[in-house]
């Protein structure tokens, strides 16, 4: 397993390099620049700013300089947030996104796996049809529609929960954003779990376990559940990275100062270093989570060998 992990780690570097190169040249190909504003700067001032941030150099030279700084752990200064480095902004927004995304994925896994397994055990019953209908509804309705509806119902009409912000860190402020983030993931996970569980329950090793007279609870939890979770684990790799990094829409709707809001502001203001920092950070998270998912396969299915 250690040899496999090392090979995957080495193989991730070219992928990350391609991601950095694409993001670097695409953001600079977009119209406008970091110092464009409604009131144009004098030519001398803009030239001095571009020279101070090395934007007057050829793109290839800028790219090489960025890679060298990146290898040293330096994402560079932010063009728009004065006196802040990109690393400081990421470390400010990421804990908030980590809390929201982590709680949302935990809720999605608990509810989605449970509901999907129950639907598989009651295949073609009214309960199965109800679960699948609710899942399809959760997939079809985007979270930028669901989030305002939740605010309207629970914050405005009922007055049970705050409408937005983090307040003083009260758990009540996290309920609506976490549910809004978790609902689409619950829908996907429940459908994946149901389909995989139905296939596993028809497998030969499950028939053998039942033929030996094992209790149904033991057959389900010890023999069927682990291999049934393999598609779910595959999905959780990129999904967890995406949710933890922060949903741009949810953070904007609820006024949460997470990583997604910094990415949006950086893209609108052509803050090259901030956008690049978030993209690189997001790419590293996806690679790490996918590696962890692959390593978990052997723990869930003894047939998997590295």
C-alpha positions as CSV (number, residue, x, y, z in Angstrom):
1,X,0.0,0.0,0.0
2,X,2.9,2.4,0.8
3,X,4.4,1.8,-2.6
4,X,1.0,2.4,-4.3
5,X,0.5,5.7,-2.4
6,X,4.0,6.8,-3.3
7,X,3.4,6.1,-7.0
8,X,0.1,8.0,-6.9
9,X,1.8,10.9,-5.1
10,X,4.5,11.2,-7.8
11,X,1.9,10.8,-10.5
12,X,-0.1,13.7,-9.1
13,X,2.6,16.3,-9.8
14,X,2.1,16.4,-13.6
15,X,-1.7,16.8,-13.1
16,X,-1.1,19.6,-10.7
17,X,1.3,21.3,-13.0
18,X,-1.1,21.2,-15.9
19,X,-3.8,22.6,-13.7
20,X,-1.6,25.5,-12.6
21,X,-0.5,26.2,-16.2
22,X,-4.1,26.3,-17.5
23,X,-5.4,28.5,-14.7
24,X,-2.4,30.8,-15.0
25,X,-2.8,31.6,-18.7
26,X,-6.6,31.5,-18.7
27,X,-7.0,34.1,-16.0
28,X,-4.5,36.4,-17.8
29,X,-6.4,35.9,-21.1
30,X,-9.5,37.4,-19.6
31,X,-10.3,41.0,-20.4
32,X,-9.2,43.6,-17.9
33,X,-6.5,43.7,-15.3
34,X,-6.1,43.9,-11.5
35,X,-5.6,47.7,-11.6
36,X,-8.5,48.5,-13.9
37,X,-11.2,50.6,-12.1
38,X,-13.9,53.1,-12.9
39,X,-11.3,55.9,-12.4
40,X,-8.3,55.1,-14.5
41,X,-4.9,55.5,-13.0
42,X,-2.2,57.7,-14.5
43,X,0.0,55.9,-16.9
44,X,3.1,56.3,-14.7
45,X,1.3,55.0,-11.6
46,X,0.0,51.9,-13.4
47,X,3.4,51.2,-14.9
48,X,5.0,51.4,-11.4
49,X,2.3,49.0,-10.0
50,X,2.8,46.5,-12.9
51,X,6.6,46.6,-12.4
52,X,6.2,46.1,-8.6
53,X,4.1,43.0,-9.2
54,X,6.3,41.8,-12.1
55,X,3.3,42.1,-14.5
56,X,5.5,43.9,-17.1
57,X,7.5,40.8,-17.7
58,X,6.7,38.2,-20.5
59,X,4.1,35.7,-19.5
60,X,6.5,32.8,-19.6
61,X,8.8,34.6,-17.2
62,X,5.9,35.4,-14.9
63,X,4.8,31.7,-15.0
64,X,8.3,30.6,-14.1
65,X,8.6,33.1,-11.3
66,X,5.2,31.9,-9.9
67,X,6.2,28.3,-10.0
68,X,9.4,29.0,-8.1
69,X,7.5,31.0,-5.4
70,X,4.9,28.2,-5.3
71,X,7.5,25.6,-4.5
72,X,8.6,27.7,-1.6
73,X,5.0,27.8,-0.3
74,X,4.5,31.5,-1.4
75,X,1.2,32.2,-3.2
76,X,2.1,35.8,-3.5
77,X,0.4,39.1,-2.4
78,X,-3.2,39.9,-3.1
79,X,-3.6,42.7,-5.6
80,X,-6.9,43.9,-4.2
81,X,-6.7,43.1,-0.5
82,X,-4.0,45.4,0.6
83,X,-1.5,44.2,3.2
84,X,-2.7,40.6,2.9
85,X,-1.0,37.7,1.3
86,X,-3.0,35.1,-0.6
87,X,-1.9,32.5,2.0
88,X,-3.4,34.6,4.8
89,X,-6.7,35.0,2.9
90,X,-6.9,31.3,2.3
91,X,-6.2,30.5,5.9
92,X,-8.9,33.0,6.9
93,X,-11.6,31.6,4.6
94,X,-10.8,27.9,4.7
95,X,-11.6,27.1,8.4
96,X,-15.1,28.5,7.8
97,X,-15.6,26.5,4.6
98,X,-14.1,23.5,6.3
99,X,-16.6,23.7,9.1
100,X,-19.6,24.1,6.8
101,X,-18.5,21.6,4.3
102,X,-17.4,19.0,6.8
103,X,-20.7,19.2,8.7
104,X,-22.7,19.1,5.4
105,X,-20.8,16.0,4.2
106,X,-21.2,14.3,7.5
107,X,-24.9,14.9,7.4
108,X,-25.1,13.8,3.8
109,X,-23.3,10.5,4.5
110,X,-25.4,9.6,7.5
111,X,-28.7,10.4,5.9
112,X,-27.9,9.3,2.4
113,X,-26.4,5.9,3.2
114,X,-29.2,5.1,5.6
115,X,-32.0,6.2,3.3
116,X,-30.4,4.5,0.3
117,X,-29.9,1.2,2.2
118,X,-33.5,1.2,3.4
119,X,-34.8,1.9,-0.1
120,X,-32.7,-1.1,-1.5
121,X,-34.1,-3.4,1.2
122,X,-37.6,-2.3,0.3
123,X,-37.1,-2.4,-3.5
124,X,-40.1,-1.4,-5.6
125,X,-42.2,-0.6,-2.5
126,X,-43.8,2.7,-1.9
127,X,-41.0,3.6,0.4
128,X,-38.4,3.0,-2.4
129,X,-40.4,5.1,-4.8
130,X,-40.7,7.9,-2.3
131,X,-37.0,7.9,-1.5
132,X,-36.1,8.0,-5.2
133,X,-38.6,10.7,-6.0
134,X,-37.2,12.8,-3.1
135,X,-33.7,12.2,-4.4
136,X,-34.5,13.2,-7.9
137,X,-36.2,16.4,-6.6
138,X,-33.0,17.1,-4.5
139,X,-30.8,16.7,-7.6
140,X,-33.1,18.7,-9.9
141,X,-33.6,21.8,-7.6
142,X,-30.4,23.8,-7.4
143,X,-29.2,25.0,-4.1
144,X,-29.5,28.7,-5.1
145,X,-33.3,28.0,-5.2
146,X,-33.5,25.8,-2.1
147,X,-31.4,28.1,0.1
148,X,-33.8,31.1,-0.2
149,X,-36.8,28.8,0.3
150,X,-35.3,27.6,3.6
151,X,-34.6,31.1,4.7
152,X,-38.1,32.2,3.8
153,X,-39.6,29.3,5.7
154,X,-37.4,28.9,8.8
155,X,-36.0,32.4,9.3
156,X,-38.8,34.7,8.1
157,X,-42.1,32.9,8.5
158,X,-41.3,30.7,11.5
159,X,-38.5,32.7,13.0
160,X,-36.7,29.6,14.3
161,X,-33.2,30.2,12.8
162,X,-31.0,33.2,11.7
163,X,-31.3,34.2,8.0
164,X,-27.5,34.5,7.5
165,X,-24.1,35.3,8.8
166,X,-22.1,33.4,11.4
167,X,-23.0,35.6,14.3
168,X,-21.0,34.8,17.4
169,X,-20.4,31.2,16.2
170,X,-23.8,29.9,17.5
171,X,-24.8,26.5,16.0
172,X,-28.1,28.0,15.0
173,X,-26.3,30.1,12.4
174,X,-24.8,26.9,10.8
175,X,-28.1,25.0,10.4
176,X,-29.5,26.5,7.2
177,X,-26.2,26.7,5.3
178,X,-25.2,23.1,6.2
179,X,-28.6,21.8,5.2
180,X,-28.5,23.7,1.9
181,X,-25.1,22.3,1.2
182,X,-26.1,18.7,2.2
183,X,-29.4,18.3,0.4
184,X,-27.9,17.7,-3.1
185,X,-25.3,15.4,-1.6
186,X,-27.9,13.4,0.3
187,X,-29.8,12.9,-3.0
188,X,-26.7,11.6,-4.9
189,X,-25.4,9.4,-2.1
190,X,-28.8,7.8,-1.5
191,X,-29.2,6.9,-5.2
192,X,-25.7,5.5,-5.3
193,X,-26.2,3.5,-2.1
194,X,-29.5,2.1,-3.3
195,X,-28.2,1.0,-6.7
196,X,-25.0,-0.5,-5.3
197,X,-26.8,-2.2,-2.4
198,X,-29.3,-3.9,-4.7
199,X,-26.5,-5.3,-6.8
200,X,-24.5,-6.5,-3.8
201,X,-27.6,-8.2,-2.2
202,X,-27.8,-10.4,-5.4
203,X,-24.2,-11.4,-5.2
204,X,-23.1,-15.0,-4.6
205,X,-21.2,-14.3,-1.3
206,X,-24.4,-12.7,0.2
207,X,-26.4,-15.8,-0.8
208,X,-23.7,-18.0,0.8
209,X,-23.9,-16.0,4.0
210,X,-27.6,-16.3,4.2
211,X,-27.4,-20.0,3.3
212,X,-25.1,-20.5,6.3
213,X,-27.9,-19.2,8.6
214,X,-26.4,-15.9,9.5
215,X,-28.8,-13.3,10.9
216,X,-30.0,-10.8,8.4
217,X,-28.4,-7.9,10.4
218,X,-25.0,-9.6,10.3
219,X,-25.4,-10.3,6.5
220,X,-26.2,-6.7,5.8
221,X,-23.7,-4.9,8.1
222,X,-20.7,-7.2,7.9
223,X,-21.0,-8.6,4.3
224,X,-23.1,-6.4,2.2
225,X,-22.6,-2.9,3.4
226,X,-18.8,-2.6,2.8
227,X,-18.7,-3.5,-0.9
228,X,-22.0,-1.5,-1.4
229,X,-20.2,1.6,-0.2
230,X,-17.5,1.5,-2.9
231,X,-19.3,3.7,-5.4
232,X,-20.2,6.1,-2.6
233,X,-16.6,6.3,-1.5
234,X,-15.6,7.0,-5.1
235,X,-18.0,9.9,-5.3
236,X,-17.0,11.3,-1.9
237,X,-13.5,12.1,-3.0
238,X,-14.2,15.0,-5.4
239,X,-17.5,15.8,-3.7
240,X,-16.0,16.4,-0.3
241,X,-13.2,18.6,-1.7
242,X,-15.8,20.6,-3.6
243,X,-18.1,21.1,-0.6
244,X,-15.3,21.8,1.9
245,X,-13.7,24.3,-0.4
246,X,-17.0,26.2,-0.2
247,X,-20.1,26.6,-2.3
248,X,-19.9,30.0,-3.9
249,X,-23.6,30.4,-4.1
250,X,-24.4,29.3,-0.5
251,X,-21.7,31.5,1.0
252,X,-23.0,34.5,-1.0
253,X,-26.6,33.9,0.0
254,X,-25.9,33.4,3.7
255,X,-23.1,36.0,3.9
256,X,-20.6,33.5,5.1
257,X,-16.9,34.6,4.7
258,X,-15.6,31.4,3.3
259,X,-13.1,30.5,0.6
260,X,-15.8,30.7,-2.2
261,X,-16.4,34.4,-1.6
262,X,-12.7,35.2,-1.9
263,X,-12.6,33.2,-5.2
264,X,-15.6,35.2,-6.6
265,X,-14.2,38.5,-5.5
266,X,-10.8,37.6,-6.9
267,X,-12.2,36.7,-10.3
268,X,-14.3,39.9,-10.5
269,X,-11.4,42.1,-9.5
270,X,-8.8,40.1,-11.7
271,X,-6.8,39.4,-8.6
272,X,-4.6,36.9,-10.4
273,X,-2.7,35.6,-7.3
274,X,-5.8,35.1,-5.2
275,X,-7.6,33.2,-8.0
276,X,-4.5,31.1,-8.6
277,X,-4.1,30.4,-4.9
278,X,-7.6,29.1,-4.5
279,X,-7.4,27.0,-7.7
280,X,-4.1,25.4,-6.6
281,X,-5.5,24.8,-3.1
282,X,-8.6,23.3,-4.5
283,X,-6.6,21.1,-6.9
284,X,-4.4,19.8,-4.1
285,X,-7.5,18.9,-2.0
286,X,-9.0,16.9,-4.9
287,X,-5.8,15.0,-5.4
288,X,-5.4,14.2,-1.7
289,X,-9.1,13.1,-1.3
290,X,-8.9,10.9,-4.3
291,X,-5.8,9.3,-3.0
292,X,-7.5,8.6,0.3
293,X,-10.5,7.2,-1.4
294,X,-8.3,4.7,-3.4
295,X,-6.5,3.6,-0.2
296,X,-9.9,3.1,1.5
297,X,-10.9,0.6,-1.1
298,X,-8.8,-2.2,0.4
299,X,-10.4,-1.6,3.8
300,X,-13.9,-2.0,2.4
301,X,-13.4,-4.7,-0.1
302,X,-10.8,-7.5,0.5
303,X,-10.9,-8.4,-3.2
304,X,-9.1,-5.1,-4.0
305,X,-5.3,-5.5,-4.2
306,X,-2.7,-2.8,-4.8
